[in-house]
Amino acid sequence: MALRDVTAESPILSTATQELRRLIEDTAVRTTLGAGEVLFSQGDPGDAVYVVEKGEIEISVHSLDGRKLALDIQRPGEVFGEIALFGGDRTATATALTHSVLRRIRRADVLEALRHRPELALEFIDLLCERLRALSLKLEERSFLPVPVRLASRLLYLDGKLAAAGGGVAVSQADLADFVGATREAVARTLAVWRGRNWVALSRGSVRILDRAELEAIATSFRE
């Protein structure tokens, strides 16, 4: 897939003007990763932003005692690592879940391009700020909402991104716990209750939503 097709379908980049998307496309370099390969780790120096062309990239953070909290899974058209464009170290770890093809956009190349197109600088900043607002909302959710609310929200989110047509979300309960920021036991107890109410179906390494309305009601219950 050509990068122009990826940016046109991107949830973030599709809102950018053609001029800004062309700047991104002109400065992007293709990078490939094998499944399980770490692109960068939390604390590494940051010098580039990435656009996913193919594959899946897990974004996670790790505590000092080694516990992992999975923040998101980036799929084709999505952008990550954007904080590096402001300078500083990486705030999370990026790991390829599958063979992945990325487009790497270096901070130095973006700044050089913006020197020739300064009118795009504010638009580029607005784009990055939108991403930071989305990340702030996710972190707020992890910090203050009860486990069932966080679990319902993440299941609905992952279902929209990862579920096959009519199928389930291929994710283990341990991985769900990482995404929700809870213990595996708490996630398992909640899923067992929902299965008993026929809201979800569970199989090894997969969760299928049966009653979306109930999970949506739970996910929004603390936002009313």
C-alpha positions as CSV (number, residue, x, y, z in Angstrom):
1,M,0.0,0.0,0.0
2,A,1.3,3.4,-0.9
3,L,1.9,5.8,2.0
4,R,-0.6,8.3,0.5
5,D,-3.3,5.6,0.8
6,V,-2.3,5.0,4.4
7,T,-2.4,8.6,5.4
8,A,-5.7,9.1,3.6
9,E,-7.3,6.4,5.7
10,S,-5.5,7.2,8.9
11,P,-7.8,8.3,11.8
12,I,-5.4,11.1,12.6
13,L,-3.7,12.0,9.3
14,S,-6.9,11.9,7.3
15,T,-7.9,15.2,8.9
16,A,-4.7,16.9,7.8
17,T,-4.5,19.0,4.7
18,Q,-3.1,17.5,1.5
19,E,-0.1,19.7,1.9
20,L,0.7,18.4,5.4
21,R,0.2,14.8,4.4
22,R,2.5,15.4,1.4
23,L,5.2,16.7,3.7
24,I,4.9,13.6,5.9
25,E,5.0,11.3,2.9
26,D,8.1,13.1,1.4
27,T,10.1,12.7,4.6
28,A,9.0,9.1,5.5
29,V,11.4,6.1,5.2
30,R,10.2,2.5,5.2
31,T,11.2,0.3,8.2
32,T,10.4,-3.4,8.8
33,L,10.1,-5.3,12.0
34,G,9.7,-9.0,12.7
35,A,7.1,-10.3,15.2
36,G,8.3,-9.7,18.7
37,E,10.9,-7.2,17.7
38,V,11.2,-4.1,19.9
39,L,11.3,-0.8,17.9
40,F,12.2,1.3,20.9
41,S,12.1,1.1,24.6
42,Q,10.8,3.4,27.3
43,G,13.6,5.8,28.2
44,D,15.3,5.6,24.8
45,P,16.2,8.9,23.1
46,G,13.4,9.8,20.7
47,D,14.1,11.2,17.3
48,A,11.3,10.0,15.0
49,V,7.5,9.4,14.7
50,Y,6.1,6.3,12.9
51,V,3.1,5.5,10.7
52,V,2.0,1.9,10.5
53,E,1.7,0.7,6.9
54,K,1.2,-3.0,7.8
55,G,1.1,-5.1,10.9
56,E,0.4,-4.4,14.6
57,I,2.5,-2.5,17.1
58,E,1.9,-2.7,20.9
59,I,2.5,0.4,22.9
60,S,3.3,-0.3,26.6
61,V,4.9,1.1,29.7
62,H,6.7,-0.7,32.4
63,S,6.9,0.0,36.2
64,L,10.2,-0.1,38.1
65,D,9.3,-3.6,39.4
66,G,8.8,-4.9,35.8
67,R,5.0,-4.9,35.5
68,K,3.7,-4.0,32.1
69,L,0.7,-1.9,31.2
70,A,-0.3,-2.1,27.5
71,L,-1.7,1.2,26.4
72,D,-2.7,0.5,22.8
73,I,-2.3,-1.5,19.6
74,Q,-1.4,0.5,16.6
75,R,-2.7,-0.8,13.2
76,P,-2.3,0.4,9.6
77,G,-2.9,4.1,9.2
78,E,-2.2,4.9,12.9
79,V,0.6,7.2,14.2
80,F,2.8,6.7,17.3
81,G,5.9,8.0,18.8
82,E,4.9,11.6,18.1
83,I,6.1,13.0,21.5
84,A,9.7,12.5,20.0
85,L,9.0,15.4,17.6
86,F,9.0,17.7,20.7
87,G,12.3,16.2,21.8
88,G,13.1,14.1,24.9
89,D,13.1,10.4,25.7
90,R,10.6,7.8,24.8
91,T,7.7,7.5,27.3
92,A,6.7,4.0,26.2
93,T,7.9,0.8,24.6
94,A,6.9,-0.1,21.0
95,T,6.9,-3.8,20.1
96,A,5.8,-5.5,16.9
97,L,3.1,-8.1,17.5
98,T,3.3,-9.3,13.9
99,H,5.6,-8.7,10.9
100,S,5.2,-5.0,10.5
101,V,6.0,-2.4,7.9
102,L,6.4,1.2,9.2
103,R,7.2,4.6,7.8
104,R,9.8,6.4,9.9
105,I,9.6,10.2,10.0
106,R,12.7,11.8,11.6
107,R,12.3,14.9,13.8
108,A,15.2,16.6,12.0
109,D,13.6,15.9,8.5
110,V,10.3,17.3,9.7
111,L,11.9,20.5,11.1
112,E,13.9,21.0,8.0
113,A,10.7,20.6,5.8
114,L,8.8,23.0,8.1
115,R,11.5,25.6,7.6
116,H,10.5,25.7,3.9
117,R,6.8,25.4,4.7
118,P,6.3,27.4,8.0
119,E,2.6,27.8,7.4
120,L,2.2,24.1,8.1
121,A,3.9,24.3,11.5
122,L,0.7,25.2,13.5
123,E,-1.3,22.5,11.7
124,F,1.3,20.0,12.6
125,I,1.3,21.1,16.3
126,D,-2.5,20.8,16.4
127,L,-2.2,17.3,15.0
128,L,0.2,16.3,17.7
129,C,-1.8,18.0,20.5
130,E,-4.9,15.9,19.4
131,R,-2.8,12.8,19.9
132,L,-1.6,13.9,23.3
133,R,-5.2,14.7,24.4
134,A,-6.3,11.2,23.4
135,L,-3.4,9.7,25.4
136,S,-4.2,11.8,28.5
137,L,-7.8,10.6,28.4
138,K,-6.7,7.0,28.3
139,L,-4.4,7.5,31.3
140,E,-7.1,9.3,33.2
141,E,-9.4,6.3,32.5
142,R,-6.8,3.9,33.8
143,S,-6.3,5.9,37.0
144,F,-9.8,6.6,38.2
145,L,-12.4,4.2,36.8
146,P,-13.4,0.9,38.3
147,V,-12.2,-2.3,36.7
148,P,-15.5,-3.3,35.0
149,V,-15.8,0.1,33.4
150,R,-12.2,0.0,32.2
151,L,-12.6,-3.6,30.9
152,A,-15.9,-2.8,29.1
153,S,-14.3,0.3,27.5
154,R,-11.2,-1.6,26.3
155,L,-13.1,-4.6,25.1
156,L,-15.3,-2.4,22.9
157,Y,-12.2,-0.5,21.7
158,L,-10.3,-3.7,20.8
159,D,-13.4,-5.2,19.2
160,G,-13.6,-2.3,16.9
161,K,-9.9,-2.6,16.0
162,L,-9.1,-6.3,16.1
163,A,-12.2,-8.5,15.9
164,A,-12.8,-10.5,12.8
165,A,-16.2,-10.1,11.2
166,G,-18.7,-11.9,13.5
167,G,-15.8,-13.2,15.6
168,G,-14.1,-12.4,18.8
169,V,-11.1,-10.3,20.0
170,A,-8.0,-12.6,19.9
171,V,-6.6,-11.5,23.3
172,S,-5.8,-13.5,26.4
173,Q,-7.1,-12.6,29.8
174,A,-3.5,-11.8,30.9
175,D,-3.2,-9.4,28.0
176,L,-6.5,-7.8,28.8
177,A,-5.3,-7.3,32.3
178,D,-2.3,-5.4,30.8
179,F,-4.6,-3.3,28.7
180,V,-6.9,-2.5,31.6
181,G,-4.2,-1.9,34.2
182,A,-5.7,-4.6,36.6
183,T,-4.8,-8.0,37.9
184,R,-5.6,-11.0,35.8
185,E,-7.7,-12.3,38.7
186,A,-9.9,-9.2,38.6
187,V,-10.4,-9.4,34.9
188,A,-11.2,-13.1,35.0
189,R,-13.8,-12.5,37.8
190,T,-15.5,-9.8,35.8
191,L,-15.5,-11.8,32.6
192,A,-17.0,-14.8,34.4
193,V,-19.9,-12.6,35.6
194,W,-20.5,-11.3,32.1
195,R,-20.4,-14.7,30.6
196,G,-23.0,-15.9,33.2
197,R,-25.2,-13.0,32.0
198,N,-24.6,-13.9,28.4
199,W,-22.9,-10.6,27.6
200,V,-19.7,-12.2,26.4
201,A,-18.5,-15.6,25.2
202,L,-15.0,-16.8,26.3
203,S,-12.7,-19.3,24.6
204,R,-9.0,-19.9,24.9
205,G,-7.2,-16.6,24.0
206,S,-10.4,-14.9,22.7
207,V,-13.4,-12.9,24.0
208,R,-16.5,-12.4,21.9
209,I,-19.0,-9.6,22.7
210,L,-22.6,-10.9,22.7
211,D,-24.4,-7.9,24.2
212,R,-22.8,-4.7,23.0
213,A,-25.5,-2.5,24.6
214,E,-24.8,-3.8,28.1
215,L,-21.0,-3.3,27.7
216,E,-21.6,0.2,26.3
217,A,-23.8,1.0,29.3
218,I,-21.1,-0.1,31.7
219,A,-18.3,1.8,29.8
220,T,-20.2,5.1,30.0
221,S,-21.7,4.6,33.4
222,F,-19.1,6.8,35.2
223,R,-19.2,9.5,32.5
224,E,-22.8,10.5,32.8
